[in-house]
């Protein structure tokens, strides 16, 4: 298994466990994502995004409506306000040894370590929109992500990242999805 951490900083020598600022109840951890879901981090750090993909539990109706019947579809929705940053933000992919990482309970494709971790390698991602395209991700630009509020009530996977930065996203819901 290959594990990655993405950063706009090209010179990280070690990853020290930390508590997310917006989730002070979480113990300090080093965060990574597995290779299959690495595409979910091919964005500027603070870019709000909604990520959708079918699961084995996705109903035929949801598969047709949301994914044009494609069980392998991956969709990333971001706001138009982030287009220039998507084009200009340098992003680096760090690879970390998987030995001390364990799946996060509520997000098994996120893996965490309680130890200081030294990267095995770092490389620039390159142009982000092209990187998403090479991963087969459909990138959708929207004036606002708020029309997708509540989409988690469907039968597919819904992930919201940095929604506190989204235009008009309800503040009380920003940390819930």
Residue pairs with C-beta under 8 A, 6 or more apart in sequence:
1 34
1 35
1 98
2 34
2 35
2 95
2 98
3 32
3 33
3 34
3 35
3 95
3 96
3 97
3 98
3 101
3 111
4 32
4 33
4 34
4 35
4 38
4 41
4 93
4 94
4 95
4 96
5 15
5 30
5 31
5 32
5 33
5 93
5 94
5 96
5 119
6 33
6 38
6 41
6 42
6 91
6 92
6 93
6 94
6 125
7 45
7 91
7 92
7 94
8 44
8 45
8 89
8 90
8 91
8 92
9 92
10 90
10 92
10 122
10 124
12 94
12 119
12 122
13 118
13 119
14 116
14 117
14 118
14 119
15 30
15 94
15 96
15 116
15 117
15 118
15 119
16 28
16 30
16 116
17 27
17 28
17 29
17 30
17 113
17 114
17 115
17 116
18 28
18 29
18 30
19 26
19 27
19 28
19 29
20 26
22 164
22 175
23 175
27 114
28 114
29 112
29 113
29 114
30 96
30 101
30 112
30 113
30 114
30 115
30 116
30 117
31 110
31 111
31 112
32 96
32 101
32 110
32 111
32 112
32 113
33 40
33 41
33 109
33 110
33 111
34 109
34 111
36 109
37 109
37 110
38 93
38 135
39 74
39 76
39 132
39 135
39 137
40 49
40 51
40 76
40 159
40 161
42 91
42 125
42 128
42 131
42 132
42 135
42 137
43 49
43 76
43 78
43 82
43 86
43 91
43 128
43 161
44 82
44 85
44 86
44 89
44 91
44 128
45 162
46 162
46 165
47 78
47 82
47 85
47 86
47 161
47 162
47 165
48 78
48 79
48 82
48 145
48 160
48 161
48 162
48 163
48 164
48 165
48 166
48 169
49 76
49 77
49 78
49 145
49 160
49 161
49 162
50 76
50 77
50 145
50 148
50 151
50 158
50 159
50 160
50 161
50 163
51 74
51 75
51 76
51 77
51 157
51 158
51 159
51 160
51 161
52 66
52 67
52 73
52 74
52 75
52 77
52 151
52 156
52 157
52 158
52 159
53 67
53 73
53 74
53 75
53 156
53 157
54 62
54 63
54 66
54 67
54 70
54 71
54 72
54 73
54 156
54 157
55 155
55 156
55 157
57 155
58 67
58 71
58 155
58 156
59 155
62 154
62 155
62 156
63 69
63 70
63 71
63 156
66 73
66 75
66 154
66 156
67 73
67 75
67 156
72 136
73 138
74 135
74 136
74 137
74 138
75 137
75 138
75 140
76 132
76 137
76 138
76 139
76 140
77 140
77 141
77 142
77 145
77 148
78 86
78 139
78 140
78 141
78 142
78 145
79 141
79 142
79 143
79 144
79 145
79 166
79 167
80 141
80 142
80 143
81 167
83 141
86 128
86 129
87 127
87 128
87 129
89 128
90 124
90 125
91 124
91 125
91 128
92 122
92 123
92 124
92 125
93 122
93 123
93 124
93 125
94 119
94 121
94 122
95 119
95 120
95 121
95 122
96 113
96 117
96 119
96 120
97 117
97 120
98 111
100 113
100 114
100 115
100 117
101 111
101 112
101 113
102 111
102 112
102 113
103 109
103 110
103 111
104 110
104 111
104 112
125 131
129 139
132 139
133 139
142 148
143 167
144 166
144 167
144 168
145 160
145 163
145 166
145 167
145 169
146 166
146 167
146 168
146 169
149 169
149 170
149 173
151 158
152 158
152 177
158 177
159 177
160 177
163 169
163 173
163 174
163 175
163 177
164 171
164 174
164 175
166 174
